[in-house]
Amino acid sequence: MKKIKIGIIGAGKIAERLHLPSYKETKKAEVIAICDVIRNKAERLAKMFNIPNIYTDYKQMIKEGGIDAVSICTPNYLHCEMTVFAANNKKHVLVEKPMALSIKEMKKMINVCKKNNVILMVEQTQRFDPAHEVFRDLVQSGVLGKIIAVRGKLGHSGPEFWSDESPWFFDKKKSGGGATMDVGIHILDLIRFITGKDIDSVSSIMSNLVKKKLKLEDNVASVIKFKDGTMGIFETSWTTSPYEVTVQVYGEKGKAIVSQANYDPQRIRAWKVDPKNPYNTVEEIKVKIPKKSRHINPCVYFVNCILKNQKPFIDGVEGMKSMAVILAAIKSAKTGKFEKVRI
Ligand SMILES: NC(=O)c1ccc[n+]([C@@H]2O[C@H](COP(=O)([O-])OP(=O)(O)OC[C@H]3O[C@@H](n4cnc5c(N)ncnc54)[C@H](O)[C@@H]3O)[C@@H](O)[C@H]2O)c1
């Protein structure tokens, strides 16, 4: 069996915690090279995960490393240039969220991958949580009736608690922004995944409430108007402790909540009512959540897409649609107006 040969660019936290362990879960791929500008970071992960080849220049790894595909695990401002270089050298690309910093960059990534006939997938982790998969099925089954409103919140205590070696998160030129770019994209993309609905416009307020030393927002609250008129709200934060991911969906016939927090084992709660007698009826909807994602994990799914020559359900266009909302949310916080989502 042909194994897909993977090269990792960026030997930081997400490579260590997600990409490298995830590729180990399939026999259809092997990580044969890793690159970091800081050589000892690449060496450390190469040792931990048994990777034979180490590079400090990603272009050299792509040209000479004998790889079929890359995982791009570097700071956000590098995602576009690395994707373009990899695609022009016929390598498939799995790029970390946020996909890139502007619509111009994302369009370039999509076009170059298309021209070179390589797969472009955006690593939106939340879409591979089995509870989110089951919750999406529930919402889209119609059991809650017509969807009226959606609320989402994703927050944690900030990147400094994720990686104390990564000051780039707080450098706007490298990250593209604060909590909105970093974690807002997770919850907004999850809302789009669960509802399957596109967003027309957004209005936001952003603030720096706690981390005064940062010149970036640590909290944002946004109102979203979906194209079909559904109403939504999303909130995101670098000051939420303990960690939280919650989506609530309100339909004509019931409501449902999914939450992800290791201190709260009950992931999904859902109820339906008889619309003719909504005050006096309520019936719990029971849902079974498998232990694993139906795609195993994002990296295994990426490998399977390559082998089947199949478009990922979170491809460049889908990634850009979510990022376009985030960019409009950031603009709205400055203009004080509802901003149209433009692609
Ligand atoms: N999906 C998720 O849940 C999730 C979680 C955290 C981070 N991320 C994303 O993953 C990406 C990386 O984040 P992280 O937390 O691993 O950051 P990190 O700082 O821990 O790792 C980034 C690594 O990239 C290396 N690097 C920088 N420039 C490079 C270059 N030119 N060539 C090669 N290597 C280079 C750095 O030295 C560093 O080791 C970001 O885009 C971030 O938004 C995603």
The ligand as an SDF file (V2000), in Angstrom:
LIG
                    3D

 44 48  0  0  0  0  0  0  0  0999 V2000
   -6.7150   23.8700   15.8190 N   0  0  0  0  0  0  0  0  0  0  0  0
   -6.4850   24.3160   17.0390 C   0  0  0  0  0  0  0  0  0  0  0  0
   -7.2360   24.0560   17.9810 O   0  0  0  0  0  0  0  0  0  0  0  0
   -5.2620   25.1550   17.2610 C   0  0  0  0  0  0  0  0  0  0  0  0
   -4.7450   25.3140   18.5620 C   0  0  0  0  0  0  0  0  0  0  0  0
   -3.5980   26.0860   18.7070 C   0  0  0  0  0  0  0  0  0  0  0  0
   -2.9820   26.6820   17.6070 C   0  0  0  0  0  0  0  0  0  0  0  0
   -3.5260   26.5080   16.3660 N   0  0  0  0  0  0  0  0  0  0  0  0
   -2.9170   27.1500   15.1860 C   0  0  0  0  0  0  0  0  0  0  0  0
   -1.7140   26.4510   14.8470 O   0  0  0  0  0  0  0  0  0  0  0  0
   -0.7460   27.3550   14.3590 C   0  0  0  0  0  0  0  0  0  0  0  0
    0.5140   27.2090   15.2110 C   0  0  0  0  0  0  0  0  0  0  0  0
    0.1930   27.4650   16.5630 O   0  0  0  0  0  0  0  0  0  0  0  0
    1.0470   26.8350   17.7690 P   0  0  0  0  0  0  0  0  0  0  0  0
    0.2430   27.0060   18.9880 O   0  0  0  0  0  0  0  0  0  0  0  0
    1.5620   25.5030   17.4060 O   0  0  0  0  0  0  0  0  0  0  0  0
    2.2510   27.8900   17.8020 O   0  0  0  0  0  0  0  0  0  0  0  0
    3.7500   27.6180   18.2730 P   0  0  0  0  0  0  0  0  0  0  0  0
    4.3680   28.9570   18.4510 O   0  0  0  0  0  0  0  0  0  0  0  0
    3.7610   26.6560   19.4150 O   0  0  0  0  0  0  0  0  0  0  0  0
    4.4050   26.8680   17.0090 O   0  0  0  0  0  0  0  0  0  0  0  0
    4.7230   27.5260   15.8010 C   0  0  0  0  0  0  0  0  0  0  0  0
    6.0790   27.0270   15.3550 C   0  0  0  0  0  0  0  0  0  0  0  0
    6.3460   27.5420   14.0450 O   0  0  0  0  0  0  0  0  0  0  0  0
    7.7430   27.7860   13.9730 C   0  0  0  0  0  0  0  0  0  0  0  0
    8.0350   28.6880   12.8540 N   0  0  0  0  0  0  0  0  0  0  0  0
    7.9130   30.0260   12.7900 C   0  0  0  0  0  0  0  0  0  0  0  0
    8.2850   30.4700   11.5780 N   0  0  0  0  0  0  0  0  0  0  0  0
    8.6530   29.3850   10.8410 C   0  0  0  0  0  0  0  0  0  0  0  0
    9.1440   29.2010    9.5230 C   0  0  0  0  0  0  0  0  0  0  0  0
    9.3420   30.2300    8.6880 N   0  0  0  0  0  0  0  0  0  0  0  0
    9.4590   27.9420    9.1240 N   0  0  0  0  0  0  0  0  0  0  0  0
    9.2790   26.8820    9.9610 C   0  0  0  0  0  0  0  0  0  0  0  0
    8.8210   26.9980   11.2300 N   0  0  0  0  0  0  0  0  0  0  0  0
    8.5120   28.2380   11.6600 C   0  0  0  0  0  0  0  0  0  0  0  0
    8.0700   28.3810   15.3410 C   0  0  0  0  0  0  0  0  0  0  0  0
    9.4440   28.3480   15.6280 O   0  0  0  0  0  0  0  0  0  0  0  0
    7.2330   27.4970   16.2450 C   0  0  0  0  0  0  0  0  0  0  0  0
    7.9630   26.3840   16.7090 O   0  0  0  0  0  0  0  0  0  0  0  0
   -1.3920   28.7280   14.4110 C   0  0  0  0  0  0  0  0  0  0  0  0
   -1.9290   29.0530   13.1640 O   0  0  0  0  0  0  0  0  0  0  0  0
   -2.5000   28.5820   15.4350 C   0  0  0  0  0  0  0  0  0  0  0  0
   -3.6050   29.4590   15.2170 O   0  0  0  0  0  0  0  0  0  0  0  0
   -4.6370   25.7540   16.1850 C   0  0  0  0  0  0  0  0  0  0  0  0
  1  2  1  0
  2  3  2  0
  2  4  1  0
  4  5  1  0
  4 44  2  0
  5  6  2  0
  6  7  1  0
  7  8  2  0
  8  9  1  0
  8 44  1  0
  9 10  1  0
  9 42  1  0
 10 11  1  0
 11 12  1  0
 11 40  1  0
 12 13  1  0
 13 14  1  0
 14 15  2  0
 14 16  1  0
 14 17  1  0
 17 18  1  0
 18 19  2  0
 18 20  1  0
 18 21  1  0
 21 22  1  0
 22 23  1  0
 23 24  1  0
 23 38  1  0
 24 25  1  0
 25 26  1  0
 25 36  1  0
 26 27  1  0
 26 35  1  0
 27 28  2  0
 28 29  1  0
 29 30  1  0
 29 35  2  0
 30 31  1  0
 30 32  2  0
 32 33  1  0
 33 34  2  0
 34 35  1  0
 36 37  1  0
 36 38  1  0
 38 39  1  0
 40 41  1  0
 40 42  1  0
 42 43  1  0
M  CHG  2   8   1  16  -1
M  END
$$$$
